[in-house]
């Protein structure tokens, strides 16, 4: 099934936002999450608003800070990741949601950063994790729910057990 979403730009709701048709439902009241370059992914508005409320730097702000620290121009970096400079500027200004997980991975690698941390910052799901959830639609969500609330040490024990199981299976 393919869902089609039509939107128009407006300046209501305390900032610029995109509103959908029909019924004029606000998709993202202040975070400018519609990305015309990559339309087929989740809107990041709620997470973006929560980050702003908590004072956490947005994906765009961190990207701009790290890019400038590496002394890479906006145009050059846009070329390196395969997008237009205009689009990248809009992402850095939080007018568009962060790009897809694969593009975020490329950004992180070019900046010498941890891709998984950047994917988290972008409020995305790594492509390989998405595939695993689709392949195991009951087991993976249950496993993640069971792991909720574990300490970092407990996660390490679980990861080590899985590594051992995989090694024995080969």
N, C-alpha and C positions, 0 to 999 in steps of 0.2 A: 504494500500500500504506500502510495506517495501522498504526503500532505503538502498542500500549497498554502503559503502564507503571503498575504499582501499587506503592505504597510505604507504609512505616510509619515513624514517628519512633522513634529509639532513642538511648540515651546511651552506646553502646559506642564503641570505637576512639578513645579519647583525647578525646572531646568529643561533642557531639551530631552525629548524622548521620542520613541516610535509608538504609534498606536496602530492596532490591527483592525481589519475589516472582517466580518461585519460586527456591529455592536460597539465599535470604538473602544475595545478593551485595552487598557494600558498594559503593554508587554514589559516595559522597563521604564519606570518613572523618572529615573535620574542617571542611569548608568550607560545609556547609549549602546546597548548590547547588540543591536542589529549589525551584523557584519555582512555587507553586500558581497564581499569577495568570497566568503565561504558560508553559504546560507544554510546548509543542511545540518546544523548542530544546535545544541541547547543554548538558550538565551541565558546569559550570566548575570542578569539584573539583580536578583535577590542576594546572591553571594557578594556582588559588587557593593550593594548598598550596606550590607552587614560589615564589610571591611571598612567602608568609609566611617560607619558609626563607631567602630572600635578603634579608629585611628591607625589601622594597618595600611601600609603603603600598597597601592594598587599595582597590578601587573605592569601597567603602562608606566607608572612612576619609577618602578624598580628597573624596568627595561631601559628607560631613558638614562637613568643614573649610571647603570653599568655600561651602557654603550658609550656614553660620554667619558667615563673613567678610562675606557680603552682607547679613547680618542678616535672613534670611528664615526664618520659623518652619517647623518640620517640617510642620505642618498646611497652611499656606499653600502651601509648595512642592509637597506631595503633590497639592493641588488643582490647582496650575499644570500638573503633568505628567499628571494624570488617573489617579492611583492613591490608595489609602487611606493614611492616615498610619501605620497599623499596618504595612502592607507596606513603606513607605519606611523606617520605623524598623528593620525587620528587615534590609533591604538595607544600611543604614548600619552596622549591627552585624555584618555579614557572616553573618547567619543564612540569608539567601537570596542566590542568585547575582544579579549585576547584571541589569537588565532587558534587553529586546531592543535591537538596534542603533538602531531608529527612536526608541525612547523615550530611549536614551542620547544620541542626537543632540539631542533636544529639551532634555534636561537641560543639555547642554554649551552650547547656544545661550542658554538662560535665565541661565546663570552667566557668559556672555561668554567661553567657552572654545572651543578648537578641537575640533569634533566628532570628527574622525578620531583625535585623540589620546585622547579619552575612549572611543571605541569600542575602541581598542587596550587601554586600561586595563581595560575591561570584558571583555576577551578575547572579543570578538564580531567578526563580519565585516560590513562595511557592506552594506546591502541591494543597492545598485547593483553592488557587486563580486560578490556572490553570484549575481545575475542574469547578469553577464558570464561567470562560470565555468560556469553552467548552459547558456548559449548556446554556449559554446566549450569543451566539457569536456576536450578534448585540448590545445588551444593555450594557454589561460590558465594551467593548472598548469605546463606546460612553460616558458612565458615567465617565470613566477615562479621556477621552479627555476634557470633560466639566470641570473636576476638575483641569485641568492643570492651574497653575499660582495662585491658591488660597493660601491664607496665612494660617499659622498654626491655627489661631483663626477661620478662616472660615471652615477649615476642622473639627475642634471640633464641630462647630454648626451643620454641616452636619451629623457627626457621632452621635451626640445626637438626632437629628431628626430621624435617622434610628433606633436607640435604642428604641425610643418612639413608632415608627410605629410597630416594631417587638413585643414590649410588648403588644400593643393594639390588635395585631393579634393573640395572644395566648389565 
